[in-house]
Amino acid sequence: MEKSPPKDKKHRSVFKHDSKPVEQKPDCSKQARKKRVSDKTVVTGGAGYFGFTLGRALAKSGTEVILYDRKTPLWEIPKGVELVQADVRNFNDLYDACEGVDCVIHAAAYGMSGSEQLHKKEIQSVNIEGTGVVLEVCKQRNIPRLIYTSSVNVVFAGQTIIDGDEASLTYFPIDQQVNEYSRTKSIAEQMILAANGSPLAGGGKLYTCALRSPGIYGPEEQRHLPRLALNIERGLFAVRFGDPGALMNWVHVKNLVQAHILAAEALTLEKNYIAGGQAYFIHDNEKVNLFEWLSPLFEGLGVRKPWIRIPVFLVRISAIFMENLHYVLCPIVEITPPITRHEVLNVSCMHTFKINKARAHLGYSPKKYTFADCVDHYLKQNPKKRNFFLLKCFLWTVFLIGLVIVLINFPEIVKFLWEIWESYVGILQ
């Protein structure tokens, strides 16, 4: 059922930046001038690292930007940017925020990493219900462009993918996805793309597209790099697992920002709405092995790179155990699993994608960035080394005790593990 525009404006937290922006060195070259592709844009999830970086870039081009998020950014809000603190699932608040907007970039999501991956109800609510609200607001507010920040996980769930493209890869079966985040991102992307061409309340049509991103990195990224560094210091990356030749893609935040700005332009009449109803893989156009890619981080932390290799199934069993331990203890205390089943698949399985379609349709041209520069920045911000000896002992003790309890109470698991071990030894021989 369609929702009617609210008659009374509901209270929401709004913050504007009044002070002068940080002084930048002038660059008068034509290439340095960014073309404004929107008069006013709303970025949902705008307090996050990517959303904030995107909003800042749009504001520099002259676009009026509204960052829409429940949280506040860690960074100073620049001139030309407004922060609206509200929930993406709240129709009235989002409707109010979208007054006069001609483009929405829907980057808000929940459950990407850490213990968030196990909060299924919240993931479903934010990623699916929230996307439905965004679509309805766009239709009621006559917003002609909607860009969805999607994920490669809509097509990947542990199977080998070598240079996959948008035409050959179909959505991975939703009921076979190993985590709720991937399942809901897939549903949300399909909702967004299906809405392409939908009529707007005041006439005209809604044009939509989706950008499928792998892991994001950058100098101030708060999700992947700090967690990887913490787990390395804890000794949880003391071993290697998976196919030693497994490769994956990553994307620097600035390249992802570039792709979104180009997508906004590609949903206009001037570009013949070429991106309408389309999905695009976006990354740095590089393939990396995670353990090799993390070398600068190991070196920066003074930790030896892992050289002992163990079977993937052992790591996966550990992940399953820690996930179940999280659910058991959740009413008392929340334990963040060091690694989840989905993350095991990401690390151990080959999955790479082509960006030819984004190049052809959007004019996407990723720039060269290095992970080492991001590590240097992180270490300058976090110079103090921590000693996790006691924590390591505690975690290993909890794991071993829990494993013994599970094996005693579930003999079928012992049989299953023995069969896998025999198969593994057979392969080695």
C-alpha positions, 0 to 999 in steps of 0.5 A, a space after each residue: 500500500 502506498 504511503 501518503 506524504 506526511 501532513 505534519 513534519 516530525 521532529 528529527 535531528 538536523 545539523 549544518 556546518 557553519 564554520 569555514 571548510 578546511 583550506 585546500 590547495 587551489 587547482 585550476 586545471 580543467 580536469 580538477 574541476 568536478 562536474 555537478 551532476 545533481 542540484 541536491 542529493 540525499 545519501 542514506 548511510 551518510 555517516 559511514 566511511 563511504 557515504 561521508 566520503 561520497 557526500 564530501 565529493 559531491 559537495 565539492 562539485 557544487 551539489 547540495 548534500 544531505 547525509 541521512 543516517 542514524 549515527 553521526 560521522 566521525 569527521 567534521 561536516 564540510 560546508 554544503 553538507 547537512 546531516 539528518 539523523 533519522 532512520 531509513 525505515 522511517 517514511 516521514 523523516 526520509 520524506 521530509 529530508 528529500 524535499 527538492 532532491 533530484 537524486 538519492 544514493 542508497 548506501 545504508 545497510 546493516 550486517 556487513 561484518 563483525 557481530 552485526 552479521 548475526 543480528 538477522 532481524 535487524 539486517 532484514 529490517 534495515 536492508 529490505 524494509 528500509 529499501 522499500 521506504 527509499 523507493 516509495 519516498 522517491 516515487 512520492 517526492 518525484 525523485 528521478 534517480 536512485 543509485 543503490 550501493 550493492 555488493 558482489 555477495 549478491 552473486 557470490 557465496 563460496 563458489 569459484 568465480 573467475 573474471 565474472 561479468 554481469 551478463 553471465 552471473 545470475 543471483 546466487 539462490 537466496 535460500 542457499 546464502 550462508 549469511 543474512 546480509 548477502 541474502 538481504 542485499 540480493 533482495 534489495 538490489 532486485 527491488 531497486 532494479 525492478 523499480 526502474 521505469 516506475 512512474 513518479 507521483 508528479 509524472 515522469 519516471 524513476 531510473 535506477 541502477 546498482 553498483 556491486 562493490 567488494 571490500 572497501 579500503 581507504 586511509 580512514 576506513 573504520 570497518 575492515 582495516 581496524 578489525 583485520 589489525 585487531 585480529 592479527 594482533 590477537 594472533 588469529 591470523 597465525 595460520 593460512 587456509 584456503 586455496 593459496 592461489 585464491 584471488 579477490 578484488 578490493 575497491 578504494 573508497 575514491 574509486 567507488 565514489 567516482 563510480 557513483 558520481 558517474 552512475 548519477 550522470 548515466 541516469 540522465 537524459 543527456 546520457 540517454 539513461 544508459 544505466 537505467 535498470 543496470 547492475 555494475 561490478 566496481 573495483 580497482 581492476 586488480 586481483 589480489 591474494 588476501 594474505 599477500 595483500 595484507 603484507 604491509 599490515 603484518 609488517 607494520 604491526 611487527 607480526 610475522 606473516 602466517 606460513 602454516 597452512 591448515 584445512 579450510 574445514 577446520 576454520 569453518 568449524 571454528 567459525 560455526 562454533 563461534 557463531 553458535 557461541 554468540 547466539 548462546 551468550 547473546 542474552 548475557 554478553 555479546 561476543 564478536 566472532 573472530 571470523 564468520 562462515 561467510 568471511 571464511 568463504 571470502 578468504 578461501 575461494 577465488 572470486 574475481 569480476 570484470 569491470 568492462 561494463 562499468 567502463 563502457 556505460 559509465 566511463 569508469 576508470 579506476 585510479 591506482 591506490 595502495 593498501 600500504 598507504 592506508 596502513 601507514 595512515 592507520 598506524 599513525 593514528 593507532 601507534 600504541 601496540 597492544 598485548 593480547 596474550 591473556 586474551 589469546 589464552 582465554 579465547 583458545 581455552 573457551 574454544 577448546 572446551 566448547 569443542 570438546 563439549 560439542 564432540 562429546 554430545 554430538 558423535 555424528 559430528 565426530 564421524 563427519 569430521 573423520 570422513 572429511 579428514 580422510 578425504 583431505 589426507 587422500 588428496 594430499 597423497 
